[in-house]
Amino acid sequence: MGILNAADDLAGGGAAVGRGAGQAVKLPEKVYHYTRSNVAPLIERHGLLSRTGIIYATPDPNLSPLQAQIDLALPPNRGLPDALFEIDLAGLLAEGIRVTGPRRVGRWYNMPGGGVEILIHASRVEPRFLRRIR
């Protein structure tokens, strides 16, 4: 897997990356977004959307639906995330999209967290940067 320079929230850095990048840390060229299969066709058509301006991703493509829900502290009342999208992080950075992380996922929704997340600071990731894995 290729790597990019980024900020290291896991090591206490926390600077934003993208154009005008901060500290050097290794980020994968691809990251992953776990979601539910009932919304996957909409994501394929319109891209990943966020009302808050942050899209959450992880460098780990090998989580089972249950493990993704636990490690990424996803809301348990939505059902297990049985769909997975690959995000071209290198392409987003080349477009000037700001990215922060990696950082440890904290406890949310009574889920323990503990996984690794990367935050994409955008209200939308266009479909051209996405590939559905499952």
ABEGO torsion letter per residue (X at the ends): XBBBBBBBAAAGBGBBBEBGBBBBBBBBABBBBBBBAAAAAAAAAAEBBBAAGBBBBBABAABBAAAAAAAAGBBAAAEBBABBBBBBAAAAAAAGBBBBOBBBBBBBGGBAEGBBBBBBBBABBBAAABBBAX
